[in-house]
Amino acid sequence: MGRNLNLHNLVDQWFFGTRTRTDEVIQNLLIKAAERIGAPKFTSMSEHPQKVRQLFYHFANEQEQLRGLAFSYWETYFASMYIGIIGLFAFLFCVIILFLRGIGIFEVIITIIPALLIIFLFLSVKYSLVPKIIQLPNDQIEEIVATNAQELADQIDTRF
C-alpha cells in the first residue's frame, strides 16, 4: 500500500533525508566526472540538478549489477523504515493501553523490550545501509567514466 502512495519517499524526505543526500552526491560526483573527462559544458550542469540526475540514471540503468545492488539497498532501507514506523505505532498503542489499564512494572518491561528491539533493528539497518546507499553512486559514476566517457561527454553536450 505505502509503495503505491509513494509514502516511503515522503517519510524519508520529512524525517531522514537520505534520498536528498543521495541526489546531492549524484549531482556533485557527476559534475566532477564531467570536468575530469573534459566535457565542455560541465560548468552549466550545476544550474540543472534534475537534468544531472536524469543523465545519471540514463547510464546507471544500463549497469545491471550495480543497479540491482542499488535496488536491493533502497528496498531494504524502505522496508526497515516501515518496520520502524509500525514498531513505533505499536509501542505508542501499548503505552496508551497501559496507561488506561494502570501501569505495573511487568507490563512496562513487556512493552518496552520488544519496542526497543524493533527500534534497534530499524536503526541498525538504517545506519548500516545509508553509507552504502550514498557511496554507491560513486561506484556507478566511476564505471560510467571508465566504460562510457565519450558517450557521457556527448550526452552532456546535448543536454546542457
Buried (B, 14 or more C-beta within 10 A) or exposed (E): EBEEEEBBBEBBEEEBEBBEBBBBBBBBBBBEBBEEBEBEEBEBBEEBBEBBBEBBEBBBEEBEEBBEBBEEBBEBBBEBBBBBBEBBEBBEEBBEEBEEEEEEEEBEEEBBEBBEEBBEBBEEBBEEBBEBBBEBBBBBBEBBBEEBBEEBBEBBEEBB
